[in-house]
Amino acid sequence: MIDGGIAALGGFGGLFLLALLRVPVGFAMLIAGLGGIAALIGVDPAAAVAVQSPLRTLTGYDMLLIPMFIAMSALANHTGLGRELYTAGHAWAGRARGGLGLATILASAGFAGICGSSVASTAAMARVALPEMRARGYAPGFAAGTVAAGGTLGILIPPSLVLALYGLLTEQDIGRLFVAGLVPGVLAVALYALTVTLIAGRRPEAAPGGAPAGRAERFASLRGLWAVAAIFLGIIGGLYLGVFAPGEAGAMGALAVAAVGLIRGRLTLAAVGGALTEAARSAASVMVVLIGALVFGYFLALTRAPQLLVQALTETGLSPWGVMAAMLAGYFLLGCVLDTLAMIVLTVPITYPVAVALGFDPIWFGVVVTMTVEIGLITPPYGLNVLVLNTIARDVGLATIYRGVAPFVAADLVRVFLICLAPGIVLWLPSTMG
């Protein structure tokens, strides 16, 4: 019989070989996982897994949340709600030095509450906020860095597709994971706002102040925010109180965003059809990745790779926090070269059992992993938010954007440290749920 450790290494070797051959990650995990299962327990069991895993994945009730939240994100990107959020932030904070940067961070946080996608949030804010900051004389690197960093809030502030995938892969309560992301999300906004303020104070020429808005203008800007607030509070409040499941929350959110867009005349039926078609394509891609991850995870379970890894790490003499620090450092490095979803589905089947075996709370671990993965969205060479921003603002070079996001990466590292130091930041709110 093949040794479990050797089988696991062979499976990962085959997976990375397929990835180098540019096989899509979902199919690469599916092929490597089925090949490994066939080698360990036979071709017939592997064939059974090949049939049953996609069927369970595509028909499971919990899987409803993926297409629903993706649909909500696609619709939100067409409604103009991001512009309303930015207008309100501009009216209230635009006067201060760096005020448009603060407005961008606040608007990104608000948009994240109805979007759940970092890429969509970055694209929306780039089209709204970046031209305003550039016209006001903001330094290109600072302006672009603020937009790219603000976009990362979409991966943490619920509803978050990454937290949802983590919950599906680990069978954790997705509602609790969403609620657990709230306080760290607020902390992220606060640290980003502090970063903007400090940069504006040290480099006033990079972030000039603006003309003050009148009182009437400030309060008028709040009128357009009721829809965003109502949708966000409805989703999170319903999950917190246990009124509906995450999939139902996603369906209600998508319906609410579409209704707001149609009522305000910003969504035509053709635009709704286009957004839903786009969402269907994205959801299908995510489902393929998830099916591959579940099959590969089953293969790893057969090899007992997680248990072997726990044993090996225990024998090194490292403390549980030493192991956790090593895992988070690994996530940070992987974020420089791998896509966010690929990172989650490839690593969680290995790191989750290790974290639980070492005594770490699985909800806390999910939020910490999500935050660490989030940093990869703005670090070179594969910072997805930076690449998206560069396609929209082609006159701002990648190096300039990466320099602009560097202070925000430092703020992210501080946040991860604080949450490791005080896990209650993550766990307090979900502990109050019924």
N, C-alpha and C positions, 0 to 999 in steps of 0.2 A: 504493500500500500504506500502511496506517495506521502511523504512527511508533510504535515500541515504548513509548517513555515516555508518549506521549499515551494509548495503549491501556491501559497500566497504571493511569494516573490515572483514566481512564474506568471501568475495572473496579472500582477502590476506591470511586469515587464512586457507582456503581450498588450496590455492596455496602452502603455506609453508608446509602443511601437506603432499601434494602430493610430494613435493621436498624431505621431510624426508623419504618418502616411495621409494625414488630413481626413481621416474618417471622423464624422461628427461624434462628439463625446458620448451621446446617448447610445448610438449604435456600437461604439467602441466598448463601452461597459457591458452592453448586452452580449456581444460576441465573446469578450474575454470571460465574462461570468459563466455563460453557457459552456464554453470550452473547458473551463476549470471544473464545473460540476460534472461534465461528462468524464473528465479524467479521474475524478475522485470517486464517483458512485455510479457511473455508467451513462450511456447515451439515452436510454429510455427515460430515466428520471430528469435528465436535462431537457428532453423534448417536452415532458409534462410541465416543467417550470416555464418553458418558452411559451406554452399555451396559457397556463393558468395565471402567470404574473401580469401580463397585459390585461387579461380579462378582469382580474381583481382591481387593478389600478384604474381602469377606465370606467368601471361600474361602481366603484366604492362611493358612498354618499359623501364622505369627507373630501373627495377629490373635486367636488363641485366648486369649492372655494377658489381653485386655481383659475378656471376660465372666467368666473364671476369677477374676481378682483382684477384680472387682466382686462376684462371688458370695461370695468369702472375706470381704470387708468386710461384706456384708449379714448373713452368718451370724455373724460375730464380734460384731456389734452386738446379737445376741439371746442370747449365751451367758453373759453375766455376767462375762467375763474382765476387763473394765475395772474392775469392782468389786474383784476379787481383787488386781489390780495396785495400786489405790488403797489397799486395806487394808494391803498390805505396806509401801507408802510411808509411810502414816500411822503404822504401828507403829515404823518405824525413824527417821523424821524429824519426827514430829508434836510431839515435846517441844520442839524448838527454836522460837525466835521466827520466824514465817513458815514453820514446818515443814509445815503443810498445803499451802502454796503449793509447796514443794519436792516434796511427795508428789504433787501434781497434775502437775507437770512430768515427774517420773519415770514416773508411771502413763501419761501421754499418750505419752511416748516408747515405752514398752513396748507400748501398744495400737497405735501406728503401725506396729510391726513385724509385726502380723498383720491390719492394716486397710487401710492405703494411701490412706485418704480423710480429708481434713481435716475435712470437714463431719461425717462419722460419728464421728470421734474427739472433736470438740467436743461433739456431742450426748451421747455416752456419758459424758464427763467432767462435763458440766454437770449431769446427773442424779445423778451419784455424789458429786462433789467440792463442787459449789457449796452444797448444803444443809449439808454439814459445816462449811464455812468460815463460812457465814452464822451457823450456830448457835454457833460458837466466838467470834463477835464480830469477825470480819474485816470490814474496810471493803468495802462492796459493789463499788466500782470496782476495788479491788485483787483481790478474789476473782474477779470476772467477767473482768477483764483477764488474769489468770493462766490461766484456763480457755481463753479465746479464743486466747491466744498458744500455749499448749501444744498446742492442736488443729492449729496450722500444721505441727507436726512430721510429721503424717500425709502431707504432700505431698513430703517429702524423704527421711525414713527409709524404706528399701525394705521391702516393695514399694510403689512410687509410681506411680500412674496417670499423673501428669504426665510423669515421666521416661520411662515406657513410650511415651506418645504422641510425645514428642520423638524417641525412638529410631525409631519407625515412620515419622515424617515425614522424618527425615534418613538413614534406613537405617544407623544406628549400632547397635552391639552392645548390646542392652538389658541383658544380664547384666552387662556392664562398667559401664553407667550405674548400675545398682542398687548394685554394689559401690563405685563412686565416691562414692555418696551417704552411705556409712556414716560416714566420718570427719567430714565437714561436719555430719552429723546429731548426732554426739557433741559436736562443738563447739557446736552450737545448744543442746543440753541444758545444757552447762556454762555458757554465757553467760546463758541464762534463769535457771538456778539462782543465778548470781551476781547477777542483777538482783533476784530475789526477796530474797536475803540483804541487799543494799544497801538496798532499800526498807524491809524489816523493821527494819534498824538505824537508819535515819533517821526512820521513822514507826512506833515500836513499838505505838502504839494501833491501827494499821491491820492489824497481823498479830501478835496475841498468841500466846505460847507455850502449850503444853498439858501435861497430866499425862504423865509418862514411862510408856512401856509396859515391862512386865517382860521379862526375858530370854526366858522360855518363850513369851510372847506374840509377841515379835519373830521367833523362829525358827519358831514355828508358822505365822506369816503367809507364810513362804516356801514352804510345802508346795503352795500353790495355783498357784505360778508355773511349775512344771515344764512345763505344757502350752504356755504362751506361749513359754518359752525353747526348747522342743523344736521347735515349729513354725517359729519365726524362724530358729533355727540350721539347721534342715533345709532351708529355702528358700534362705537365703543361702549356706550351706555347699555345697549342691548346685550352685548357680549358679557359685560361686567355683571349685569343682573341675571344673566342666564335666560333672557327672553328668547333668544334664537341662537342657532349654531353658526359657526364661522361661514359655512357655505351660504346659509340664508342671509347672513349679514352682507356678504358680497353681492348677492342677487339684489337685495334691497338698495345697496349703495349704487350699483350700476343703474338701476331703474330711476333712482332719485337724481343722479347726475344727468341722465338722459332727459328726464322731465324738466329739470332746470334749464338745460340748453335749449330744449324745444320751446318752452314758455317764453324765454328771453329772445327767441328768434336767432340764436347763434348756432343751432343745429338743424340742418335740413334732414329730411328722411334719407336723402342720398348720403349725407355725411354720416348719419347713424349707421347705415348699411356698410359704408366704408370702414368705419371704426370697428364694427363688429367683425367684419372680415379680417381686418388686421389683428384683432384680438384672438380670433379663431386660429390664425396661423401661429401666433406667439404661444397660445395655450397648447397647441399640438406639439410644438417644439419642446416645451417644458415637460409635457407628458412623456415624450420619448425619452428625455433625459431621466425622468423619474423612474420609468420602467427599467431602464438600463441600470440605474443605481440600486433598485430593489433586487434585481437579479444578481448583480455583482456583490451586494451586501449578503445575500443568501450564500453565495460561494465563499465569501470570507468567513461567515459563521461556520461553514463546514470545515474550513481549515483551522478553526479556533485561533485565528490570527490575533483578535483583540486580547484573548486570555494570555496568549504567548507574549504579546507586547507588554501587558501589565506585569507579568512575571519578570520579563527582562528589565523593565524599568525599576521594579522593586529591588532587584538584585544589584542595581547600580548604587543604591544607597541614597538616591535623591528623595527629598521630601515631596509630599503631594504638591506643594506650591512650586517646587522646583520643576516637577514634571509639567505642571500647568504653564509655567513661564516658557518652557521649551516648546510646548504645543502652540502657544499664542505667537511665539517668535516664528515658528514654522508657518503659521497662517499669514503672518505679515509678509514673509518672504514669498510665499506662494501667490499672494495678492499682486505681486509685481509682474507675474507672468501668466496667471490663469484668470479666466472669467469667473465671476462671482458664483453663479449657479454651479459651474463645474467644480469649483473648490468645495462647495457644500456637499454635493452628492458624492464626490470622490473620497472626502476625508471623514465625514461624520460617521459612517459605518465603523471606522477604526477609532476615532478620537472619543466618540460618545461613550462606548463601553469602558474605555480607560478612565474617563472623567468620573463616571458613576462609581466604578470600582474603587477609586481613590477618595470617594466620599463627597464629591461636589454635587450641588443641587443641579438637576438636569435643566430646569427652567433658567437658572442663572447662567449655566454654561451656554445655553442657546443664545441668550442675549449677548454674552461676551464674545462668542464666536461671530455673531452677526456684526458687532461693532468692529471687530478686528478685520473681518472680510471687507467691511465698509471702507476701511483705510485704503485697501487695494484699488478702489475706484479712482483714487487721485494720486497714486504713486507710479513712477515710471517703471518699466517702459510701456505697461499695458493698463494705464489708468483709463478705464472706459469713459468716465465722465469727461476727462480731459480730451480724449479723442473725439467725442461727440461735440464738445464745445469748439474744438478746432475746425470741425467741418462746417460749423455755423459762422464762426468768426475766423475766416481764413487768413486775415491779415495779422492775427496774433499767433506767433510761433509756439510750438509745443514747449520749447525750453522756457519761454516767458511765462506760460501758464503754469508749468511745474514749479518755477520759482515763486509764483504767486500763491500756490496752494501749500507751500512748505510750512508756513506758520500754522495753518489749519491742521496739518498732519501732526504737528507738535501738540495742538490742543486735543486731538483725538487720542494721542498716547497718554496725555494727562487723564483723560476721561476713563480710559481702560484701567489705568493704575488706581483711580479713585474707586471704581466699582469692584476691583479686586480687593482693595483695602476695606471697603464697606459693602459687602454683598446685599445688605438690607436695602440699598438704593434700588436694586432690581426686585427683591423678593417681598418688600413690604406691601405694595399695592395688590399683587395677586393673592397674598395671604389673607386679605380682607374679603375676598370673593366667597360666595356661598358654596 
